[in-house]
Amino acid sequence: QVQLVESGGGLVQPGGSLRLSCAASGSTLDYHAIGWFRQAPGKEREGVSCINRSDGSTYYADSVKGRFTISRDNAKNLVYLQMNSLKPEDTAVYYCAGDPELYCSGDGILEEDFASWGQGTQVTVSS
C-alpha cells in the first residue's frame, strides 16, 4: 500500500518561510491529484492547495493565494508546499493527501475527495 509522509514542519517567525514535503512510499504517479490540507486547533480541516498530474494545474484556497506554491517532482516521488510570508493564522497541522482518479479544480479542495492521507506535520508561526 502506498503511503504518504509529510516533513518540513517547524517553528517560524511571522513573515518567514517553510517548505513542506510529501513523500510517497510507492510513486506519486499513483495519484493523479495530490493536495495539502491543514487543521488548526478547534477548527475543521481545510483544503489549502492541490495539483494535478496530467496537466500540472494547481489550485489554492483564497487564504494562501500569492503566498503558497505547490509543486510535484514525480521523478523523486515528492510533492512540495512552499509557504512564504507566513502568518500566525497559518499555524496548524498540515496533511498531504492523494487520490488516483480525482481531478482537482476550482470547485474546492475537499477532504472527502481524497483516498489516502499522511499523518501530518506541525507548522507553528509565532514570534
MDTraj code that builds the backbone (N, CA, C; nanometers):
import mdtraj as md
import numpy as np

residues = "GLN VAL GLN LEU VAL GLU SER GLY GLY GLY LEU VAL GLN PRO GLY GLY SER LEU ARG LEU SER CYS ALA ALA SER GLY SER THR LEU ASP TYR HIS ALA ILE GLY TRP PHE ARG GLN ALA PRO GLY LYS GLU ARG GLU GLY VAL SER CYS ILE ASN ARG SER ASP GLY SER THR TYR TYR ALA ASP SER VAL LYS GLY ARG PHE THR ILE SER ARG ASP ASN ALA LYS ASN LEU VAL TYR LEU GLN MET ASN SER LEU LYS PRO GLU ASP THR ALA VAL TYR TYR CYS ALA GLY ASP PRO GLU LEU TYR CYS SER GLY ASP GLY ILE LEU GLU GLU ASP PHE ALA SER TRP GLY GLN GLY THR GLN VAL THR VAL SER SER".split()
xyz = np.array([
    [0.0851, -0.1202, 0.0000],
    [0.0000, 0.0000, 0.0000],
    [0.0880, 0.1243, 0.0000],
    [0.0560, 0.2157, -0.0899],
    [0.1322, 0.3395, -0.0971],
    [0.0969, 0.4270, 0.0220],
    [0.1992, 0.4802, 0.0848],
    [0.1779, 0.5688, 0.1979],
    [0.2348, 0.7053, 0.1677],
    [0.1772, 0.8046, 0.2332],
    [0.2231, 0.9417, 0.2201],
    [0.2810, 0.9874, 0.3533],
    [0.3948, 1.0536, 0.3493],
    [0.4608, 1.1008, 0.4701],
    [0.5014, 1.2459, 0.4510],
    [0.4562, 1.3314, 0.5437],
    [0.4905, 1.4734, 0.5366],
    [0.6151, 1.5010, 0.6196],
    [0.6864, 1.6056, 0.5805],
    [0.8010, 1.6526, 0.6579],
    [0.8222, 1.8000, 0.6296],
    [0.9060, 1.8636, 0.7124],
    [0.9420, 2.0025, 0.6877],
    [0.8740, 2.1030, 0.7786],
    [0.7863, 2.0558, 0.8654],
    [0.7209, 2.1489, 0.9565],
    [0.8172, 2.1997, 1.0627],
    [0.7709, 2.2977, 1.1387],
    [0.8541, 2.3524, 1.2447],
    [0.8012, 2.4852, 1.2934],
    [0.8857, 2.5544, 1.3680],
    [0.8537, 2.6859, 1.4231],
    [0.9196, 2.7933, 1.3379],
    [0.8433, 2.8924, 1.2995],
    [0.8952, 3.0010, 1.2168],
    [0.8318, 3.1316, 1.2613],
    [0.9052, 3.2395, 1.2462],
    [0.8530, 3.3708, 1.2839],
    [0.7580, 3.4233, 1.1760],
    [0.6667, 3.5100, 1.2140],
    [0.5800, 3.5726, 1.1136],
    [0.6618, 3.6380, 1.0035],
    [0.6166, 3.6184, 0.8812],
    [0.6898, 3.6694, 0.7663],
    [0.7921, 3.5726, 0.7105],
    [0.8173, 3.4653, 0.7818],
    [0.9161, 3.3674, 0.7391],
    [0.8607, 3.2672, 0.6396],
    [0.9450, 3.1702, 0.6045],
    [0.9104, 3.0698, 0.5042],
    [0.9401, 2.9295, 0.5544],
    [0.8664, 2.8353, 0.5016],
    [0.8914, 2.6932, 0.5234],
    [0.8558, 2.6196, 0.3947],
    [0.9227, 2.5071, 0.3736],
    [0.8842, 2.4213, 0.2622],
    [0.8493, 2.2835, 0.3170],
    [0.7267, 2.2440, 0.2953],
    [0.6818, 2.1111, 0.3347],
    [0.7015, 2.0140, 0.2185],
    [0.7318, 1.8907, 0.2536],
    [0.7454, 1.7850, 0.1536],
    [0.6493, 1.6722, 0.1844],
    [0.5985, 1.6114, 0.0782],
    [0.5122, 1.4946, 0.0912],
    [0.5767, 1.3845, 0.0085],
    [0.6177, 1.2778, 0.0768],
    [0.6833, 1.1672, 0.0095],
    [0.5881, 1.0496, -0.0027],
    [0.5874, 0.9888, -0.1204],
    [0.5061, 0.8695, -0.1426],
    [0.5976, 0.7474, -0.1366],
    [0.5582, 0.6477, -0.0576],
    [0.6410, 0.5284, -0.0449],
    [0.6443, 0.4491, -0.1752],
    [0.5379, 0.4624, -0.2548],
    [0.5391, 0.3986, -0.3851],
    [0.5809, 0.4999, -0.4889],
    [0.4839, 0.5592, -0.5539],
    [0.5127, 0.6595, -0.6545],
    [0.4031, 0.7655, -0.6520],
    [0.4438, 0.8894, -0.6669],
    [0.3426, 0.9961, -0.6758],
    [0.2616, 0.9813, -0.8041],
    [0.3161, 0.9034, -0.8986],
    [0.2401, 0.8798, -1.0207],
    [0.1146, 0.7980, -0.9949],
    [0.1108, 0.7311, -0.8774],
    [-0.0088, 0.6554, -0.8404],
    [-0.1270, 0.7476, -0.8119],
    [-0.0958, 0.8729, -0.7861],
    [-0.2007, 0.9693, -0.7528],
    [-0.2128, 1.0711, -0.8643],
    [-0.3326, 1.0894, -0.9139],
    [-0.3496, 1.1952, -1.0124],
    [-0.3498, 1.3315, -0.9435],
    [-0.4248, 1.3404, -0.8349],
    [-0.4313, 1.4657, -0.7607],
    [-0.3645, 1.4479, -0.6249],
    [-0.2836, 1.5432, -0.5883],
    [-0.2264, 1.5479, -0.4539],
    [-0.2580, 1.6843, -0.3959],
    [-0.3071, 1.6824, -0.2753],
    [-0.3474, 1.8067, -0.2111],
    [-0.2833, 1.8246, -0.0755],
    [-0.2832, 1.9475, -0.0304],
    [-0.2405, 1.9819, 0.1057],
    [-0.3607, 2.0356, 0.1816],
    [-0.3743, 1.9902, 0.3041],
    [-0.4785, 2.0356, 0.3948],
    [-0.4143, 2.0829, 0.5236],
    [-0.4905, 2.1546, 0.6030],
    [-0.4415, 2.1924, 0.7346],
    [-0.5563, 2.1952, 0.8340],
    [-0.5199, 2.1731, 0.9594],
    [-0.6192, 2.1759, 1.0664],
    [-0.5598, 2.2459, 1.1871],
    [-0.6197, 2.3587, 1.2206],
    [-0.5790, 2.4340, 1.3386],
    [-0.6587, 2.3842, 1.4591],
    [-0.6071, 2.4051, 1.5794],
    [-0.6780, 2.3601, 1.6998],
    [-0.8195, 2.4166, 1.7054],
    [-0.9160, 2.3292, 1.7279],
    [-1.0544, 2.3717, 1.7406],
    [-1.1235, 2.4053, 1.6102],
    [-1.0547, 2.3817, 1.4979],
    [-1.1136, 2.4143, 1.3678],
    [-1.1220, 2.2904, 1.2800],
    [-1.2056, 2.2991, 1.1783],
    [-1.2169, 2.1893, 1.0831],
    [-1.0973, 2.1896, 0.9887],
    [-1.0725, 2.0713, 0.9325],
    [-0.9655, 2.0611, 0.8338],
    [-1.0067, 2.1356, 0.7077],
    [-0.9140, 2.2120, 0.6505],
    [-0.9438, 2.2878, 0.5298],
    [-0.8440, 2.2562, 0.4201],
    [-0.8926, 2.2582, 0.2977],
    [-0.8058, 2.2375, 0.1833],
    [-0.7252, 2.3618, 0.1554],
    [-0.5966, 2.3450, 0.1337],
    [-0.5050, 2.4568, 0.1121],
    [-0.4659, 2.4680, -0.0347],
    [-0.4279, 2.3546, -0.0937],
    [-0.3801, 2.3578, -0.2304],
    [-0.3893, 2.2187, -0.2904],
    [-0.3897, 2.2131, -0.4247],
    [-0.3993, 2.0854, -0.4933],
    [-0.3288, 2.0966, -0.6282],
    [-0.2710, 1.9831, -0.6731],
    [-0.2040, 1.9807, -0.8024],
    [-0.2415, 1.8540, -0.8762],
    [-0.2628, 1.8667, -1.0074],
    [-0.2996, 1.7536, -1.0912],
    [-0.1780, 1.7017, -1.1676],
    [-0.1705, 1.5702, -1.1793],
    [-0.0584, 1.5087, -1.2515],
    [-0.0663, 1.5328, -1.4012],
    [-0.1839, 1.5244, -1.4590],
    [-0.1975, 1.5224, -1.6051],
    [-0.1536, 1.6521, -1.6708],
    [-0.1891, 1.7649, -1.6105],
    [-0.1576, 1.8925, -1.6748],
    [-0.0837, 1.9890, -1.5845],
    [-0.0549, 1.9454, -1.4625],
    [0.0183, 2.0316, -1.3699],
    [-0.0620, 2.1484, -1.3166],
    [-0.1917, 2.1497, -1.3409],
    [-0.2731, 2.2617, -1.2923],
    [-0.2774, 2.2623, -1.1404],
    [-0.2852, 2.3815, -1.0859],
    [-0.2811, 2.3981, -0.9411],
    [-0.3971, 2.4847, -0.8941],
    [-0.4357, 2.4653, -0.7697],
    [-0.5438, 2.5416, -0.7111],
    [-0.5098, 2.5728, -0.5662],
    [-0.5587, 2.6886, -0.5219],
    [-0.5252, 2.7369, -0.3882],
    [-0.6493, 2.7918, -0.3190],
    [-0.6511, 2.7756, -0.1869],
    [-0.7518, 2.8441, -0.1081],
    [-0.7218, 2.9937, -0.1116],
    [-0.8261, 3.0746, -0.1025],
    [-0.8065, 3.2198, -0.1080],
    [-0.7121, 3.2686, 0.0012],
    [-0.7140, 3.2014, 0.1154],
    [-0.6342, 3.2457, 0.2300],
    [-0.4839, 3.2326, 0.2073],
    [-0.4436, 3.1535, 0.1064],
    [-0.2991, 3.1318, 0.0841],
    [-0.2538, 3.1740, -0.0551],
    [-0.3450, 3.2180, -0.1395],
    [-0.3074, 3.2595, -0.2746],
    [-0.2034, 3.3700, -0.2715],
    [-0.1017, 3.3534, -0.3544],
    [0.0042, 3.4524, -0.3609],
    [0.1138, 3.4311, -0.2579],
    [0.0905, 3.3419, -0.1608],
    [0.1922, 3.3147, -0.0575],
    [0.2437, 3.1709, -0.0626],
    [0.1571, 3.0779, -0.0990],
    [0.1942, 2.9364, -0.1026],
    [0.2050, 2.8901, -0.2484],
    [0.2972, 2.7959, -0.2708],
    [0.3134, 2.7369, -0.4034],
    [0.3271, 2.5862, -0.3908],
    [0.2439, 2.5129, -0.4645],
    [0.2512, 2.3673, -0.4656],
    [0.3231, 2.3230, -0.5918],
    [0.4039, 2.2176, -0.5786],
    [0.4731, 2.1638, -0.6947],
    [0.4960, 2.0145, -0.6713],
    [0.5210, 1.9423, -0.7807],
    [0.5466, 1.7999, -0.7657],
    [0.6650, 1.7596, -0.8509],
    [0.7444, 1.6674, -0.7983],
    [0.8587, 1.6106, -0.8693],
    [0.8350, 1.4603, -0.8741],
    [0.7753, 1.4150, -0.9831],
    [0.7385, 1.2735, -0.9925],
    [0.8605, 1.1828, -0.9973],
    [0.9704, 1.2333, -1.0472],
    [1.0924, 1.1516, -1.0528],
    [1.1427, 1.1194, -0.9125],
    [1.1189, 1.2121, -0.8201],
    [1.1634, 1.1929, -0.6818],
    [1.0502, 1.1475, -0.5906],
    [0.9307, 1.1319, -0.6473],
    [0.8128, 1.0918, -0.5676],
    [0.7851, 1.1901, -0.4547],
    [0.7974, 1.3182, -0.4857],
    [0.7778, 1.4218, -0.3854],
    [0.6809, 1.5279, -0.4350],
    [0.6040, 1.5810, -0.3411],
    [0.5225, 1.6985, -0.3660],
    [0.5596, 1.8013, -0.2594],
    [0.5741, 1.9247, -0.3000],
    [0.6177, 2.0300, -0.2103],
    [0.5072, 2.1337, -0.1888],
    [0.5127, 2.1967, -0.0726],
    [0.4312, 2.3154, -0.0483],
    [0.5257, 2.4222, 0.0060],
    [0.5596, 2.5175, -0.0797],
    [0.6427, 2.6302, -0.0391],
    [0.5524, 2.7354, 0.0223],
    [0.5824, 2.7711, 0.1456],
    [0.4984, 2.8655, 0.2193],
    [0.5817, 2.9891, 0.2525],
    [0.5422, 3.1025, 0.1989],
    [0.6118, 3.2287, 0.2230],
    [0.5201, 3.3263, 0.2946],
    [0.5791, 3.4298, 0.3500],
    [0.5025, 3.5348, 0.4196],
    [0.4062, 3.4735, 0.5204],
    [0.4568, 3.3836, 0.5996],
    [0.3711, 3.3098, 0.6926],
    [0.3140, 3.4012, 0.8001],
    [0.1914, 3.3687, 0.8396],
    [0.1192, 3.4453, 0.9396],
    [0.0845, 3.3542, 1.0579],
    [0.0603, 3.4108, 1.1741],
    [0.0206, 3.3264, 1.2880],
    [-0.1019, 3.2404, 1.2582],
    [-0.1913, 3.2895, 1.1760],
    [-0.3111, 3.2120, 1.1439],
    [-0.2835, 3.0938, 1.0516],
    [-0.1609, 3.0814, 1.0021],
    [-0.1219, 2.9630, 0.9252],
    [-0.0830, 2.8468, 1.0159],
    [-0.0753, 2.8732, 1.1453],
    [-0.0407, 2.7678, 1.2404],
    [-0.1433, 2.6557, 1.2368],
    [-0.0953, 2.5339, 1.2141],
    [-0.1849, 2.4186, 1.2005],
    [-0.1009, 2.2934, 1.1803],
    [-0.1679, 2.1795, 1.1862],
    [-0.1076, 2.0559, 1.1384],
    [-0.1405, 2.0453, 0.9899],
    [-0.0371, 2.0246, 0.9102],
    [-0.0533, 2.0181, 0.7649],
    [-0.0458, 1.8719, 0.7193],
    [-0.1401, 1.8348, 0.6340],
    [-0.1503, 1.6989, 0.5833],
    [-0.1421, 1.6998, 0.4310],
    [-0.0786, 1.5974, 0.3759],
    [-0.0927, 1.5775, 0.2324],
    [-0.1849, 1.4593, 0.2081],
    [-0.2512, 1.4637, 0.0951],
    [-0.3480, 1.3609, 0.0603],
    [-0.3418, 1.3361, -0.0890],
    [-0.3718, 1.2126, -0.1290],
    [-0.3682, 1.1794, -0.2710],
    [-0.4881, 1.0988, -0.3133],
    [-0.5194, 1.1101, -0.4410],
    [-0.6260, 1.0292, -0.4976],
    [-0.5888, 0.9911, -0.6397],
    [-0.6110, 0.8639, -0.6760],
    [-0.5681, 0.8185, -0.8088],
    [-0.6534, 0.8693, -0.9235],
    [-0.7772, 0.9127, -0.8937],
    [-0.8681, 0.9478, -1.0025],
    [-0.9145, 1.0926, -0.9997],
    [-0.8992, 1.1572, -0.8870],
    [-0.9521, 1.2921, -0.8736],
    [-0.8814, 1.3900, -0.9654],
    [-0.9585, 1.4796, -1.0250],
    [-0.9025, 1.5959, -1.0939],
    [-0.9464, 1.7155, -1.0113],
    [-0.8528, 1.7727, -0.9368],
    [-0.8906, 1.8851, -0.8522],
    [-0.9106, 2.0091, -0.9385],
    [-1.0035, 2.0913, -0.8939],
    [-1.0427, 2.2065, -0.9739],
    [-1.0779, 2.3224, -0.8840],
    [-1.1204, 2.4296, -0.9441],
    [-1.1590, 2.5471, -0.8682],
    [-1.2873, 2.5313, -0.7897],
    [-1.3495, 2.4145, -0.7983],
    [-1.4736, 2.3909, -0.7237],
    [-1.4498, 2.3690, -0.5756],
    [-1.3233, 2.3578, -0.5383],
    [-1.2942, 2.3389, -0.3970],
    [-1.2053, 2.2202, -0.3716],
    [-1.1268, 2.2263, -0.2662],
    [-1.0352, 2.1187, -0.2276],
    [-1.0977, 2.0526, -0.1064],
    [-1.1606, 1.9382, -0.1284],
    [-1.2448, 1.8757, -0.0262],
    [-1.1828, 1.7458, 0.0225],
    [-1.1768, 1.7289, 0.1545],
    [-1.1087, 1.6109, 0.2086],
    [-1.1798, 1.4825, 0.1704],
    [-1.3102, 1.4853, 0.1508],
    [-1.3811, 1.3616, 0.1173],
    [-1.3470, 1.3104, -0.0222],
    [-1.2809, 1.3916, -0.1027],
    [-1.2438, 1.3504, -0.2377],
    [-1.1122, 1.2727, -0.2433],
    [-1.0388, 1.2703, -0.1327],
    [-0.9056, 1.2104, -0.1323],
    [-0.9056, 1.0774, -0.0571],
    [-0.8430, 0.9762, -0.1153],
    [-0.8459, 0.8416, -0.0593],
    [-0.7339, 0.8129, 0.0397],
    [-0.6171, 0.8723, 0.0194],
    [-0.5003, 0.8390, 0.1015],
    [-0.4488, 0.9633, 0.1715],
    [-0.4036, 0.9441, 0.2951],
    [-0.3608, 1.0567, 0.3781],
    [-0.2306, 1.0264, 0.4494],
    [-0.1536, 1.1327, 0.4742],
    [-0.0378, 1.1229, 0.5602],
    [-0.0767, 1.1507, 0.7046],
    [0.0235, 1.1465, 0.7923],
    [-0.0013, 1.1642, 0.9361],
    [0.0051, 1.3103, 0.9796],
    [0.0593, 1.3963, 0.8976],
    [0.0631, 1.5382, 0.9296],
    [0.1955, 1.5849, 0.9861],
    [0.2208, 1.7139, 0.9677],
    [0.3394, 1.7785, 1.0239],
    [0.2965, 1.9140, 1.0800],
    [0.3488, 1.9460, 1.1984],
    [0.3083, 2.0686, 1.2678],
    [0.3832, 2.1890, 1.2129],
    [0.3082, 2.2949, 1.1858],
    [0.3649, 2.4241, 1.1483],
    [0.3169, 2.5267, 1.2504],
    [0.4115, 2.5946, 1.3132],
    [0.3792, 2.6970, 1.4127],
    [0.4432, 2.8281, 1.3710],
    [0.3620, 2.9306, 1.3579],
    [0.4109, 3.0625, 1.3200],
    [0.3935, 3.1540, 1.4411],
    [0.5038, 3.1900, 1.4997],
    [0.4985, 3.2686, 1.6225],
    [0.6297, 3.3408, 1.6442],
    [0.6196, 3.4574, 1.7069],
    [0.7409, 3.5310, 1.7411],
    [0.7852, 3.4969, 1.8824],
])
top = md.Topology()
chain = top.add_chain()
for i, resn in enumerate(residues, 1):
    res = top.add_residue(resn, chain, resSeq=i)
    for name in ("N", "CA", "C"):
        top.add_atom(name, md.element.get_by_symbol(name[0]), res)
traj = md.Trajectory(xyz[None], top)
